[in-house]
Amino acid sequence: MNNTSNLSTPAAVTPATTNTKTNNDSAEELKVPPLSGWLTDLHRHHHKDGDTPNKQVRTIGVLTSGGDAPGMNACIRAVVRAGRYYGYRMVGVNRGYHGLLRGEINELTAGKVSGILSRGGTFMMTARSKTFPTEEGIKSAARMAKVFGIDVLVVIGGDGSFKGAQKLAHVGLPVIGIPGTIDNDVASTEYTIGYDTAMNTAMECIDKIRDTASSHERCSVIEVMGREAGYLALNVGMSSGAEVILLPEIETDFDRDVIKVILECRNMGKNHYVVVVAEGVGNSVQIAKRIEEITGIESRATILGHLQRGGSPSIRDRQTACFMGMKAVECVNEGRLNRIIAERGGKCVDLDIDEALNMKKSIARDEILGAKIIAF
């Protein structure tokens, strides 16, 4: 079950009216736009500390987990500012679940999240923990949250982070998950924070690599992130005009899907080629070596790696982060806990965490076919 309600806002004040004379000296009322009054009313309804819509919750914790993604800072900012608006005490957990175990928890004020909207990465940092996934680790983390008075924990990350959040929920710590990963591989949502920025970063790199490839009549094999999901590779490859796109979801016949395509492009008059490879497919250096050995075309591999994680988030990622962050606080206000925030059908919704983690998604076959049709 999902909910698509919006953050509640105070009712607009009754618009003021003014009288004016017409040519016939008859008075008629002209309504004044209520925007300024509404903003004043919004300020007036700022909740005092502790005066929260959900009386069972006083403190909300926020952490980022897993791989960083552009827009995570924007999401932290939205959660903190929305939470403080409604009177909650906001705390941040540094270094993800590892930091939760160690009690690396500090209060977050509006000032502490000021100036981070345009920054990539996560200012609260993220780290892996070998202890947390264990049964004892989960209990210790929930105990530490209790020590710091955390009533609800907002977790920004991917599927692995959500599985950790689910385990915390099962031992009594309420959670809200917000999807943030450049791979866009969270099944419950159509979009994850960081995906748009990462695609644009990779596309710009490939455009530049193509420039030099055309100068030297080379085949460029470019590896992008995506160990188990090829969303990034498919969309970046299509947008950069790659002749070949290799995805982990599709079994590859190397001679048919790579060699034959490159040679057909050469026979049509092309003198440079781009092959985009998702990291889960295989070693891009070895792929480039095989292409050169079989075709005689000079080939070079480029691994974009963590370059794709960095950079200032795009407007798409900033907006999505803001809306999802506010939605998380809405869920707390209305007592809908143990939820995953998601984008479905262009709307921001929340789903039960157990249901969300049982969902599956895969790349549509017509998208893969379309990429091949327009490749050359």
VOGU-3710 file (C-alpha; in Angstrom, 3 decimals, decimal comma):
1> mnntsnlstp> 0,000/0,000/0,000  1,295/3,469/-0,832  0,382/7,004/0,114  0,686/10,052/-2,108  -0,400/12,809/0,254  1,437/16,128/0,322  3,118/17,857/3,243  0,437/19,694/5,157  0,661/23,475/5,076  -1,225/26,041/7,135
11> aavtpattnt> -4,392/27,320/5,580  -3,936/30,508/3,609  -5,134/33,664/5,324  -8,239/35,281/3,930  -7,079/37,606/1,154  -7,467/41,302/1,776  -9,766/43,286/-0,469  -9,672/46,824/-1,734  -12,234/49,085/-3,330  -11,721/50,956/-6,565
21> ktnndsaeel> -13,981/53,213/-8,568  -15,090/52,362/-12,074  -16,030/54,936/-14,702  -19,605/54,635/-13,440  -18,443/55,412/-9,883  -19,625/51,946/-8,778  -17,395/50,112/-6,310  -16,250/46,587/-6,932  -13,997/44,399/-4,860  -10,612/43,351/-6,220
31> kvpplsgwlt> -8,952/40,391/-4,557  -5,314/40,763/-3,569  -3,167/37,681/-4,274  -2,761/35,853/-0,932  0,885/34,785/-1,392  2,459/37,267/1,011  -0,144/36,514/3,664  0,321/32,782/3,214  4,080/33,064/3,688  3,559/35,111/6,843
41> dlhrhhhkdg> 1,126/32,473/8,106  3,643/29,735/7,311  6,205/31,493/9,520  3,638/31,898/12,273  2,900/28,167/12,315  6,554/27,138/12,748  6,314/24,616/15,580  8,137/25,192/18,838  10,775/22,627/19,797  8,990/19,569/21,142
51> dtpnkqvrti> 5,579/20,678/19,839  5,491/17,972/17,182  2,523/16,715/15,110  3,408/13,153/16,172  3,531/13,246/19,976  5,229/9,833/20,061  8,280/11,195/18,251  10,605/13,877/19,582  13,925/13,070/17,888  14,598/12,069/14,276
61> gvltsggdap> 18,008/10,713/13,280  19,459/10,864/9,756  22,254/8,799/8,218  23,675/8,108/4,771  24,831/4,601/3,958  26,449/2,677/1,111  27,962/4,442/-1,882  27,642/8,220/-1,890  25,498/9,903/-4,539  25,069/13,525/-5,680
71> gmnaciravv> 22,003/14,959/-3,957  22,453/13,190/-0,625  23,389/16,488/1,017  20,310/18,132/-0,455  18,197/15,338/1,013  19,792/15,643/4,465  19,094/19,373/4,340  15,432/18,821/3,418  14,869/16,254/6,183  16,539/18,444/8,805
81> ragryygyrm> 14,780/21,665/7,856  11,358/20,041/7,474  11,864/18,176/10,743  12,854/21,318/12,618  9,910/23,210/11,133  7,592/20,675/12,758  9,363/20,906/16,101  11,452/17,713/16,035  14,941/17,504/17,452  17,206/16,474/14,560
91> vgvnrgyhgl> 20,431/14,493/14,912  22,901/13,224/12,320  24,752/9,921/12,402  28,218/10,190/10,878  29,693/7,298/8,845  26,447/5,381/8,356  25,709/2,230/10,335  29,354/2,048/11,399  28,943/5,421/13,081  25,628/4,388/14,622
101> lrgeinelta> 27,361/1,484/16,353  30,081/3,815/17,620  27,694/6,537/18,764  28,990/9,159/16,297  25,825/11,209/16,649  25,482/14,998/16,758  22,624/17,468/16,761  21,781/19,022/13,391  20,609/22,604/13,288  19,458/24,638/10,302
111> gkvsgilsrg> 22,882/26,291/10,279  24,737/22,987/10,100  22,950/22,058/6,866  23,309/25,512/5,340  25,449/25,713/2,193  25,416/21,980/1,426  22,659/21,943/-1,221  25,085/22,248/-4,133  27,757/19,924/-2,750  28,192/16,378/-4,016
121> gtfmmtarsk> 28,828/13,393/-1,764  27,582/13,372/1,824  28,948/15,717/4,463  28,018/13,153/7,151  30,204/10,588/5,364  29,555/6,896/4,862  31,438/3,743/5,820  31,022/-0,019/5,666  30,648/-2,098/8,821  31,357/-5,794/9,197
131> tfpteegiks> 29,690/-5,876/12,598  26,390/-4,173/11,815  24,834/-6,915/9,588  25,192/-9,493/12,375  22,349/-10,179/14,808  24,346/-8,678/17,681  25,325/-5,701/15,523  21,686/-4,888/14,748  20,745/-5,025/18,424  23,742/-2,889/19,406
141> aarmakvfgi> 22,846/-0,279/16,777  19,232/-0,096/17,974  20,476/0,194/21,563  22,791/3,063/20,629  19,905/4,878/18,913  17,950/4,571/22,145  20,885/5,976/24,123  20,739/9,147/22,017  16,944/9,310/22,170  16,369/8,619/18,466
151> dvlvviggdg> 12,695/7,754/17,940  12,825/7,403/14,123  15,849/6,862/11,884  15,861/8,191/8,305  18,239/6,153/6,121  19,414/7,552/2,774  20,986/4,887/0,549  20,348/1,902/-1,693  18,994/-1,629/-1,327  21,762/-2,758/1,027
161> sfkgaqklah> 21,114/0,211/3,286  17,382/-0,513/3,264  17,945/-4,131/4,259  19,853/-2,847/7,273  17,010/-0,438/8,038  14,505/-3,291/7,740  16,427/-5,284/10,354  16,438/-2,294/12,689  12,671/-1,971/12,230  12,243/-5,631/13,166
171> vglpvigipg> 14,014/-5,052/16,510  11,886/-2,038/17,350  13,598/1,048/15,867  11,179/2,770/13,434  12,780/3,762/10,122  12,118/5,690/6,902  14,215/4,870/3,804  15,040/7,363/1,041  16,617/5,958/-2,178  20,004/7,482/-2,975
181> tidndvaste> 22,294/5,648/-5,418  23,696/6,439/-8,857  22,784/2,946/-10,123  18,993/3,530/-10,015  18,635/-0,122/-9,022  16,195/0,166/-6,099  13,218/-1,899/-7,236  10,506/0,018/-5,389  11,216/3,360/-7,067  11,468/4,560/-10,652
191> ytigydtamn> 14,183/7,038/-9,726  16,960/7,310/-7,150  18,758/10,441/-5,957  22,065/10,878/-7,809  21,151/9,028/-11,000  20,695/12,076/-13,239  23,945/13,710/-12,147  25,916/10,494/-12,643  24,450/10,017/-16,131  25,380/13,548/-17,143
201> tamecidkir> 28,892/13,187/-15,718  29,471/9,942/-17,621  27,951/11,314/-20,834  30,215/14,378/-20,768  33,266/12,150/-20,268  32,275/9,882/-23,147  31,703/12,873/-25,440  35,265/14,002/-24,743  36,689/10,522/-25,219  34,874/10,255/-28,548
211> dtasshercs> 36,619/13,447/-29,702  40,038/11,907/-29,228  38,916/8,497/-30,534  37,838/10,112/-33,818  41,227/11,818/-34,127  43,100/8,513/-33,869  40,556/6,156/-35,513  40,244/4,160/-32,324  37,705/2,012/-30,588  37,098/3,332/-27,071
221> vievmgreag> 35,811/0,885/-24,452  34,367/2,878/-21,558  33,386/1,249/-18,282  30,662/2,859/-16,187  29,307/1,813/-12,803  26,619/-0,831/-12,486  27,689/-4,164/-11,044  24,269/-5,792/-11,199  22,170/-3,184/-12,995  22,706/-1,642/-16,419
231> ylalnvgmss> 20,444/1,421/-16,180  23,392/3,808/-16,132  25,197/2,051/-18,991  22,092/1,833/-21,189  21,017/5,449/-20,883  24,522/6,893/-21,013  25,387/4,681/-23,995  22,251/5,662/-25,877  22,706/9,360/-25,092  26,344/9,385/-26,201
241> gaevillpei> 25,744/7,441/-29,424  27,674/4,312/-28,449  27,863/1,652/-31,141  27,814/-1,138/-28,548  26,319/-1,243/-25,039  27,027/-4,231/-22,789  24,701/-4,826/-19,827  24,828/-7,341/-16,956  21,154/-8,207/-17,553  21,820/-9,447/-21,102
251> etdfdrdvik> 24,016/-12,406/-22,012  26,580/-11,308/-24,598  27,736/-13,214/-27,668  31,049/-11,399/-28,140  31,472/-12,118/-31,854  27,882/-11,230/-32,729  27,208/-8,365/-30,308  30,608/-6,672/-30,331  32,943/-7,705/-33,156  30,332/-7,934/-35,913
261> vilecrnmgk> 28,764/-4,595/-34,957  32,107/-2,766/-34,960  33,116/-4,247/-38,303  29,730/-3,400/-39,850  30,173/0,188/-38,650  33,659/0,289/-40,201  32,328/-1,082/-43,484  29,722/1,694/-43,484  32,488/4,290/-43,334  32,876/4,959/-39,630
271> nhyvvvvaeg> 36,427/5,408/-38,373  35,899/5,493/-34,590  33,726/3,477/-32,228  32,471/3,646/-28,646  31,658/0,596/-26,540  29,982/1,318/-23,180  30,342/-1,463/-20,621  28,602/-1,791/-17,251  31,204/-2,885/-14,695  29,278/-6,084/-13,953
281> vgnsvqiakr> 29,797/-7,375/-17,512  33,531/-7,945/-17,312  36,999/-6,452/-17,465  36,943/-3,497/-19,864  40,708/-3,688/-20,409  40,391/-7,297/-21,532  37,420/-6,411/-23,744  39,462/-3,687/-25,480  42,359/-6,108/-25,930  40,117/-8,744/-27,546
291> ieeitgiesr> 38,591/-6,180/-29,928  42,018/-5,058/-31,088  43,315/-8,626/-31,501  40,312/-9,723/-33,589  39,652/-6,590/-35,666  43,065/-4,953/-35,843  41,438/-1,684/-34,777  43,438/0,152/-32,117  41,397/-0,022/-28,918  41,723/1,683/-25,550
301> atilghlqrg> 39,866/1,148/-22,271  38,787/3,929/-19,911  37,306/3,196/-16,484  35,288/6,171/-15,266  35,025/4,720/-11,752  34,282/7,014/-8,830  34,357/10,081/-11,045  30,659/9,316/-11,598  29,830/9,692/-7,912  31,147/13,239/-7,558
311> gspsirdrqt> 30,109/16,671/-8,701  27,422/19,178/-7,873  23,960/17,561/-8,157  21,740/18,454/-11,097  18,458/20,294/-10,591  16,641/16,971/-11,058  18,546/15,411/-8,175  18,212/18,476/-5,959  14,452/18,655/-6,472  13,939/14,928/-5,993
321> acfmgmkave> 16,052/15,019/-2,832  14,003/17,909/-1,450  10,635/16,303/-2,181  11,679/12,898/-0,822  13,151/14,462/2,299  9,930/16,357/3,002  7,896/13,215/2,303  9,889/11,337/4,947  8,959/13,956/7,556  5,337/13,830/6,417
331> cvnegrlnri> 5,359/10,087/7,127  6,652/10,746/10,645  4,001/13,427/11,223  1,225/11,037/10,244  2,612/7,992/12,068  3,402/6,035/8,901  6,673/4,421/9,958  8,860/1,652/8,542  8,338/3,043/5,046  10,384/3,500/1,876
341> iaerggkcvd> 9,984/6,761/-0,031  9,706/6,225/-3,784  8,926/7,951/-7,061  6,174/6,159/-8,965  4,308/7,592/-11,922  5,986/10,941/-11,369  4,657/11,217/-7,804  6,428/10,956/-4,467  4,875/8,077/-2,492  5,696/5,905/0,523
351> ldidealnmk> 5,585/2,120/0,670  5,753/-0,481/3,434  9,410/-1,437/3,837  8,795/-5,196/3,712  6,693/-4,897/0,559  9,191/-2,532/-1,045  12,142/-4,848/-0,495  10,263/-7,769/-2,059  9,719/-5,861/-5,322  11,684/-6,572/-8,503
361> ksiardeilg> 12,441/-4,444/-11,538  14,439/-4,886/-14,711  15,286/-2,935/-17,822  12,487/-3,018/-20,381  13,351/-5,067/-23,465  12,051/-2,391/-25,813  14,557/0,077/-24,336  17,413/-2,316/-25,068  16,088/-2,941/-28,585  15,699/0,796/-29,167
371> akiiaf> 19,329/1,411/-28,185  20,462/-1,187/-30,740  18,237/0,181/-33,504  19,673/3,697/-33,313  23,279/2,631/-32,635  24,273/2,782/-36,324
//
